[in-house]
Amino acid sequence: MDNIKTTIYKELMEKAKSDQEFFNKLINEPHQILSEINITDAAIREQILSMTPEKAFYGVFALGNSEVVSHCCHEQYDI
């Protein structure tokens, strides 16, 4: 089960890095993302649904993934 969770996490992270619209939906409309990708694991669903912009930024900076922030904010904030 952990292997599946790791795979899903990696896929979501890669998509968020390369697709600004997906990143915005993941943060602002998690219910829509869940319906589109059909995640049935209750723990993963709860993690996604409990995501807030604050948690996302904390996670991005805690993991050292500043390229995600750069990608999603580049046009809005001229980073």
N, CA, C and O atoms as a printed pandas DataFrame, in Angstrom:
     atom_number atom_name residue_name chain_id  residue_number  x_coord  y_coord  z_coord
0              1         N          MET        A               1    0.824   -1.201    0.000
1              2        CA          MET        A               1    0.000    0.000    0.000
2              3         C          MET        A               1    0.863    1.258    0.000
3              4         O          MET        A               1    0.553    2.221   -0.701
4              5         N          ASP        A               2    1.939    1.257    0.777
5              6        CA          ASP        A               2    2.807    2.433    0.817
6              7         C          ASP        A               2    3.412    2.734   -0.540
7              8         O          ASP        A               2    3.624    3.897   -0.885
8              9         N          ASN        A               3    3.694    1.687   -1.315
9             10        CA          ASN        A               3    4.247    1.873   -2.650
10            11         C          ASN        A               3    3.258    2.605   -3.555
11            12         O          ASN        A               3    3.653    3.458   -4.349
12            13         N          ILE        A               4    1.989    2.275   -3.436
13            14        CA          ILE        A               4    0.953    2.944   -4.227
14            15         C          ILE        A               4    0.852    4.410   -3.816
15            16         O          ILE        A               4    0.758    5.290   -4.672
16            17         N          LYS        A               5    0.872    4.677   -2.513
17            18        CA          LYS        A               5    0.801    6.057   -2.027
18            19         C          LYS        A               5    1.988    6.870   -2.522
19            20         O          LYS        A               5    1.837    8.023   -2.924
20            21         N          THR        A               6    3.167    6.265   -2.491
21            22        CA          THR        A               6    4.363    6.957   -2.969
22            23         C          THR        A               6    4.240    7.269   -4.450
23            24         O          THR        A               6    4.593    8.365   -4.885
24            25         N          THR        A               7    3.746    6.325   -5.222
25            26        CA          THR        A               7    3.572    6.528   -6.661
26            27         C          THR        A               7    2.577    7.645   -6.934
27            28         O          THR        A               7    2.831    8.510   -7.771
28            29         N          ILE        A               8    1.452    7.634   -6.240
29            30        CA          ILE        A               8    0.441    8.680   -6.428
30            31         C          ILE        A               8    1.011   10.036   -6.044
31            32         O          ILE        A               8    0.817   11.018   -6.760
32            33         N          TYR        A               9    1.714   10.097   -4.917
33            34        CA          TYR        A               9    2.322   11.357   -4.475
34            35         C          TYR        A               9    3.275   11.888   -5.531
35            36         O          TYR        A               9    3.230   13.069   -5.877
36            37         N          LYS        A              10    4.138   11.021   -6.043
37            38        CA          LYS        A              10    5.114   11.447   -7.050
38            39         C          LYS        A              10    4.421   11.940   -8.318
39            40         O          LYS        A              10    4.829   12.945   -8.899
40            41         N          GLU        A              11    3.379   11.236   -8.744
41            42        CA          GLU        A              11    2.657   11.648   -9.946
42            43         C          GLU        A              11    1.980   13.002   -9.746
43            44         O          GLU        A              11    2.030   13.856  -10.632
44            45         N          LEU        A              12    1.353   13.204   -8.597
45            46        CA          LEU        A              12    0.711   14.487   -8.314
46            47         C          LEU        A              12    1.740   15.611   -8.243
47            48         O          LEU        A              12    1.494   16.706   -8.748
48            49         N          MET        A              13    2.886   15.352   -7.623
49            50        CA          MET        A              13    3.932   16.364   -7.508
50            51         C          MET        A              13    4.476   16.738   -8.884
51            52         O          MET        A              13    4.666   17.919   -9.175
52            53         N          GLU        A              14    4.727   15.746   -9.729
53            54        CA          GLU        A              14    5.248   16.033  -11.071
54            55         C          GLU        A              14    4.228   16.822  -11.888
55            56         O          GLU        A              14    4.588   17.757  -12.603
56            57         N          LYS        A              15    2.959   16.444  -11.780
57            58        CA          LYS        A              15    1.929   17.171  -12.522
58            59         C          LYS        A              15    1.806   18.601  -11.999
59            60         O          LYS        A              15    1.643   19.534  -12.786
60            61         N          ALA        A              16    1.881   18.781  -10.690
61            62        CA          ALA        A              16    1.804   20.128  -10.107
62            63         C          ALA        A              16    2.986   20.988  -10.537
63            64         O          ALA        A              16    2.841   22.198  -10.709
64            65         N          LYS        A              17    4.149   20.376  -10.712
65            66        CA          LYS        A              17    5.333   21.119  -11.148
66            67         C          LYS        A              17    5.210   21.589  -12.590
67            68         O          LYS        A              17    5.714   22.654  -12.946
68            69         N          SER        A              18    4.542   20.799  -13.414
69            70        CA          SER        A              18    4.522   21.101  -14.845
70            71         C          SER        A              18    3.219   21.723  -15.334
71            72         O          SER        A              18    3.152   22.189  -16.472
72            73         N          ASP        A              19    2.192   21.739  -14.506
73            74        CA          ASP        A              19    0.876   22.200  -14.950
74            75         C          ASP        A              19    0.305   23.180  -13.916
75            76         O          ASP        A              19   -0.213   22.766  -12.880
76            77         N          GLN        A              20    0.405   24.459  -14.205
77            78        CA          GLN        A              20   -0.037   25.484  -13.257
78            79         C          GLN        A              20   -1.526   25.369  -12.952
79            80         O          GLN        A              20   -1.931   25.550  -11.804
80            81         N          GLU        A              21   -2.337   25.075  -13.944
81            82        CA          GLU        A              21   -3.781   24.943  -13.721
82            83         C          GLU        A              21   -4.074   23.795  -12.744
83            84         O          GLU        A              21   -4.907   23.931  -11.848
84            85         N          PHE        A              22   -3.387   22.677  -12.926
85            86        CA          PHE        A              22   -3.559   21.545  -12.023
86            87         C          PHE        A              22   -3.140   21.916  -10.603
87            88         O          PHE        A              22   -3.835   21.584   -9.643
88            89         N          PHE        A              23   -2.001   22.606  -10.467
89            90        CA          PHE        A              23   -1.525   23.040   -9.153
90            91         C          PHE        A              23   -2.577   23.910   -8.470
91            92         O          PHE        A              23   -2.879   23.712   -7.293
92            93         N          ASN        A              24   -3.134   24.866   -9.199
93            94        CA          ASN        A              24   -4.152   25.746   -8.624
94            95         C          ASN        A              24   -5.392   24.967   -8.210
95            96         O          ASN        A              24   -5.955   25.220   -7.145
96            97         N          LYS        A              25   -5.826   24.018   -9.044
97            98        CA          LYS        A              25   -6.992   23.205   -8.707
98            99         C          LYS        A              25   -6.717   22.328   -7.489
99           100         O          LYS        A              25   -7.579   22.165   -6.626
100          101         N          LEU        A              26   -5.522   21.771   -7.425
101          102        CA          LEU        A              26   -5.177   20.901   -6.306
102          103         C          LEU        A              26   -5.277   21.649   -4.986
103          104         O          LEU        A              26   -5.722   21.092   -3.983
104          105         N          ILE        A              27   -4.865   22.902   -4.987
105          106        CA          ILE        A              27   -4.910   23.704   -3.772
106          107         C          ILE        A              27   -6.300   24.274   -3.514
107          108         O          ILE        A              27   -6.776   24.257   -2.379
108          109         N          ASN        A              28   -6.952   24.775   -4.555
109          110        CA          ASN        A              28   -8.209   25.504   -4.379
110          111         C          ASN        A              28   -9.469   24.672   -4.585
111          112         O          ASN        A              28  -10.528   25.021   -4.064
112          113         N          GLU        A              29   -9.371   23.580   -5.336
113          114        CA          GLU        A              29  -10.546   22.764   -5.637
114          115         C          GLU        A              29  -10.214   21.277   -5.503
115          116         O          GLU        A              29  -10.336   20.530   -6.474
116          117         N          PRO        A              30   -9.798   20.839   -4.317
117          118        CA          PRO        A              30   -9.374   19.439   -4.182
118          119         C          PRO        A              30  -10.477   18.432   -4.488
119          120         O          PRO        A              30  -10.182   17.341   -4.975
120          121         N          HIS        A              31  -11.745   18.767   -4.215
121          122        CA          HIS        A              31  -12.844   17.846   -4.525
122          123         C          HIS        A              31  -12.903   17.564   -6.021
123          124         O          HIS        A              31  -13.149   16.429   -6.429
124          125         N          GLN        A              32  -12.680   18.581   -6.836
125          126        CA          GLN        A              32  -12.711   18.394   -8.285
126          127         C          GLN        A              32  -11.567   17.490   -8.739
127          128         O          GLN        A              32  -11.764   16.609   -9.575
128          129         N          ILE        A              33  -10.378   17.707   -8.192
129          130        CA          ILE        A              33   -9.230   16.866   -8.545
130          131         C          ILE        A              33   -9.513   15.417   -8.165
131          132         O          ILE        A              33   -9.244   14.506   -8.948
132          133         N          LEU        A              34  -10.053   15.200   -6.973
133          134        CA          LEU        A              34  -10.351   13.836   -6.540
134          135         C          LEU        A              34  -11.361   13.161   -7.452
135          136         O          LEU        A              34  -11.237   11.971   -7.741
136          137         N          SER        A              35  -12.352   13.900   -7.906
137          138        CA          SER        A              35  -13.339   13.293   -8.797
138          139         C          SER        A              35  -12.737   12.983  -10.163
139          140         O          SER        A              35  -13.143   12.024  -10.820
140          141         N          GLU        A              36  -11.769   13.792  -10.589
141          142        CA          GLU        A              36  -11.142   13.569  -11.893
142          143         C          GLU        A              36  -10.179   12.387  -11.873
143          144         O          GLU        A              36  -10.101   11.641  -12.849
144          145         N          ILE        A              37   -9.446   12.206  -10.775
145          146        CA          ILE        A              37   -8.450   11.134  -10.759
146          147         C          ILE        A              37   -8.914    9.902   -9.987
147          148         O          ILE        A              37   -8.211    8.891   -9.959
148          149         N          ASN        A              38  -10.080    9.973   -9.367
149          150        CA          ASN        A              38  -10.730    8.825   -8.739
150          151         C          ASN        A              38   -9.849    8.112   -7.713
151          152         O          ASN        A              38   -9.603    6.912   -7.838
152          153         N          ILE        A              39   -9.384    8.826   -6.720
153          154        CA          ILE        A              39   -8.609    8.220   -5.634
154          155         C          ILE        A              39   -9.592    7.626   -4.634
155          156         O          ILE        A              39  -10.473    8.319   -4.124
156          157         N          THR        A              40   -9.430    6.342   -4.363
157          158        CA          THR        A              40  -10.352    5.671   -3.452
158          159         C          THR        A              40   -9.749    5.433   -2.071
159          160         O          THR        A              40  -10.489    5.139   -1.133
160          161         N          ASP        A              41   -8.437    5.549   -1.917
161          162        CA          ASP        A              41   -7.795    5.354   -0.618
162          163         C          ASP        A              41   -8.216    6.487    0.317
163          164         O          ASP        A              41   -7.965    7.659    0.039
164          165         N          ALA        A              42   -8.857    6.126    1.425
165          166        CA          ALA        A              42   -9.413    7.132    2.340
166          167         C          ALA        A              42   -8.346    8.053    2.922
167          168         O          ALA        A              42   -8.584    9.253    3.063
168          169         N          ALA        A              43   -7.187    7.519    3.259
169          170        CA          ALA        A              43   -6.124    8.341    3.849
170          171         C          ALA        A              43   -5.600    9.367    2.845
171          172         O          ALA        A              43   -5.363   10.522    3.197
172          173         N          ILE        A              44   -5.422    8.946    1.611
173          174        CA          ILE        A              44   -4.936    9.866    0.578
174          175         C          ILE        A              44   -5.990   10.925    0.285
175          176         O          ILE        A              44   -5.669   12.106    0.151
176          177         N          ARG        A              45   -7.250   10.501    0.186
177          178        CA          ARG        A              45   -8.335   11.467   -0.049
178          179         C          ARG        A              45   -8.356   12.527    1.051
179          180         O          ARG        A              45   -8.483   13.717    0.765
180          181         N          GLU        A              46   -8.232   12.100    2.302
181          182        CA          GLU        A              46   -8.271   13.036    3.430
182          183         C          GLU        A              46   -7.091   14.000    3.384
183          184         O          GLU        A              46   -7.247   15.184    3.681
184          185         N          GLN        A              47   -5.912   13.502    3.016
185          186        CA          GLN        A              47   -4.749   14.386    2.905
186          187         C          GLN        A              47   -4.990   15.463    1.858
187          188         O          GLN        A              47   -4.678   16.633    2.082
188          189         N          ILE        A              48   -5.539   15.078    0.729
189          190        CA          ILE        A              48   -5.790   16.048   -0.340
190          191         C          ILE        A              48   -6.873   17.032    0.083
191          192         O          ILE        A              48   -6.730   18.238   -0.122
192          193         N          LEU        A              49   -7.942   16.531    0.665
193          194        CA          LEU        A              49   -9.045   17.409    1.057
194          195         C          LEU        A              49   -8.669   18.364    2.184
195          196         O          LEU        A              49   -9.259   19.437    2.310
196          197         N          SER        A              50   -7.701   17.987    2.997
197          198        CA          SER        A              50   -7.301   18.868    4.094
198          199         C          SER        A              50   -6.227   19.867    3.668
199          200         O          SER        A              50   -5.760   20.660    4.485
200          201         N          MET        A              51   -5.836   19.833    2.399
201          202        CA          MET        A              51   -4.795   20.741    1.907
202          203         C          MET        A              51   -5.324   22.175    1.864
203          204         O          MET        A              51   -6.452   22.435    1.446
204          205         N          THR        A              52   -4.485   23.072    2.304
205          206        CA          THR        A              52   -4.777   24.505    2.217
206          207         C          THR        A              52   -3.583   25.167    1.542
207          208         O          THR        A              52   -2.500   24.583    1.505
208          209         N          PRO        A              53   -3.755   26.364    1.013
209          210        CA          PRO        A              53   -2.591   27.053    0.430
210          211         C          PRO        A              53   -1.445   27.191    1.429
211          212         O          PRO        A              53   -0.277   27.079    1.056
212          213         N          GLU        A              54   -1.774   27.433    2.695
213          214        CA          GLU        A              54   -0.737   27.572    3.712
214          215         C          GLU        A              54    0.046   26.276    3.881
215          216         O          GLU        A              54    1.275   26.290    3.955
216          217         N          LYS        A              55   -0.672   25.153    3.940
217          218        CA          LYS        A              55   -0.005   23.860    4.070
218          219         C          LYS        A              55    0.835   23.558    2.835
219          220         O          LYS        A              55    1.925   22.997    2.941
220          221         N          ALA        A              56    0.331   23.926    1.675
221          222        CA          ALA        A              56    1.078   23.679    0.438
222          223         C          ALA        A              56    2.386   24.446    0.438
223          224         O          ALA        A              56    3.434   23.883    0.118
224          225         N          PHE        A              57    2.341   25.717    0.790
225          226        CA          PHE        A              57    3.569   26.507    0.817
226          227         C          PHE        A              57    4.533   25.992    1.874
227          228         O          PHE        A              57    5.739   25.931    1.639
228          229         N          TYR        A              58    4.007   25.621    3.037
229          230        CA          TYR        A              58    4.871   25.069    4.074
230          231         C          TYR        A              58    5.554   23.805    3.564
231          232         O          TYR        A              58    6.760   23.628    3.731
232          233         N          GLY        A              59    4.771   22.931    2.943
233          234        CA          GLY        A              59    5.323   21.688    2.418
234          235         C          GLY        A              59    6.344   21.915    1.323
235          236         O          GLY        A              59    7.374   21.242    1.283
236          237         N          VAL        A              60    6.071   22.852    0.441
237          238        CA          VAL        A              60    6.996   23.148   -0.649
238          239         C          VAL        A              60    8.326   23.623   -0.094
239          240         O          VAL        A              60    9.382   23.143   -0.507
240          241         N          PHE        A              61    8.280   24.562    0.836
241          242        CA          PHE        A              61    9.523   25.093    1.379
242          243         C          PHE        A              61   10.211   24.099    2.303
243          244         O          PHE        A              61   11.440   24.040    2.342
244          245         N          ALA        A              62    9.437   23.318    3.046
245          246        CA          ALA        A              62   10.029   22.322    3.937
246          247         C          ALA        A              62   10.760   21.243    3.147
247          248         O          ALA        A              62   11.780   20.721    3.597
248          249         N          LEU        A              63   10.238   20.911    1.971
249          250        CA          LEU        A              63   10.870   19.891    1.142
250          251         C          LEU        A              63   11.949   20.457    0.239
251          252         O          LEU        A              63   12.673   19.709   -0.418
252          253         N          GLY        A              64   12.055   21.768    0.206
253          254        CA          GLY        A              64   13.068   22.379   -0.642
254          255         C          GLY        A              64   12.682   22.399   -2.105
255          256         O          GLY        A              64   13.554   22.461   -2.972
256          257         N          ASN        A              65   11.396   22.349   -2.398
257          258        CA          ASN        A              65   10.930   22.325   -3.778
258          259         C          ASN        A              65   10.547   23.715   -4.247
259          260         O          ASN        A              65    9.409   23.946   -4.656
260          261         N          SER        A              66   11.477   24.625   -4.191
261          262        CA          SER        A              66   11.177   26.000   -4.579
262          263         C          SER        A              66   10.849   26.123   -6.055
263          264         O          SER        A              66   10.260   27.121   -6.473
264          265         N          GLU        A              67   11.223   25.111   -6.868
265          266        CA          GLU        A              67   10.873   25.190   -8.286
266          267         C          GLU        A              67    9.371   25.126   -8.495
267          268         O          GLU        A              67    8.867   25.659   -9.484
268          269         N          VAL        A              68    8.635   24.479   -7.580
269          270        CA          VAL        A              68    7.176   24.448   -7.686
270          271         C          VAL        A              68    6.631   25.853   -7.482
271          272         O          VAL        A              68    5.778   26.307   -8.245
272          273         N          VAL        A              69    7.116   26.540   -6.462
273          274        CA          VAL        A              69    6.673   27.903   -6.200
274          275         C          VAL        A              69    7.052   28.797   -7.370
275          276         O          VAL        A              69    6.249   29.617   -7.814
276          277         N          SER        A              70    8.243   28.644   -7.858
277          278        CA          SER        A              70    8.688   29.451   -8.985
278          279         C          SER        A              70    7.777   29.231  -10.177
279          280         O          SER        A              70    7.392   30.186  -10.851
280          281         N          HIS        A              71    7.429   27.973  -10.445
281          282        CA          HIS        A              71    6.571   27.654  -11.585
282          283         C          HIS        A              71    5.181   28.262  -11.423
283          284         O          HIS        A              71    4.658   28.873  -12.354
284          285         N          CYS        A              72    4.586   28.098  -10.251
285          286        CA          CYS        A              72    3.196   28.516  -10.084
286          287         C          CYS        A              72    3.051   30.014   -9.902
287          288         O          CYS        A              72    1.975   30.559  -10.147
288          289         N          CYS        A              73    4.096   30.686   -9.483
289          290        CA          CYS        A              73    3.977   32.108   -9.170
290          291         C          CYS        A              73    4.733   33.002  -10.145
291          292         O          CYS        A              73    4.648   34.226  -10.044
292          293         N          HIS        A              74    5.452   32.431  -11.064
293          294        CA          HIS        A              74    6.334   33.203  -11.935
294          295         C          HIS        A              74    5.597   34.328  -12.645
295          296         O          HIS        A              74    6.034   35.479  -12.605
296          297         N          GLU        A              75    4.489   34.007  -13.291
297          298        CA          GLU        A              75    3.767   35.028  -14.057
298          299         C          GLU        A              75    3.039   36.009  -13.145
299          300         O          GLU        A              75    2.988   37.204  -13.434
300          301         N          GLN        A              76    2.477   35.512  -12.046
301          302        CA          GLN        A              76    1.702   36.376  -11.164
302          303         C          GLN        A              76    2.569   37.370  -10.417
303          304         O          GLN        A              76    2.177   38.520  -10.222
304          305         N          TYR        A              77    3.748   36.931   -9.997
305          306        CA          TYR        A              77    4.561   37.765   -9.125
306          307         C          TYR        A              77    5.903   38.145   -9.724
307          308         O          TYR        A              77    6.737   38.754   -9.054
308          309         N          ASP        A              78    6.114   37.790  -10.978
309          310        CA          ASP        A              78    7.349   38.107  -11.686
310          311         C          ASP        A              78    8.576   37.662  -10.897
311          312         O          ASP        A              78    9.493   38.442  -10.643
312          313         N          ILE        A              79    8.565   36.381  -10.517
313          314        CA          ILE        A              79    9.690   35.814   -9.757
314          315         C          ILE        A              79   10.762   35.371  -10.733
315          316         O          ILE        A              79   11.803   34.862  -10.318
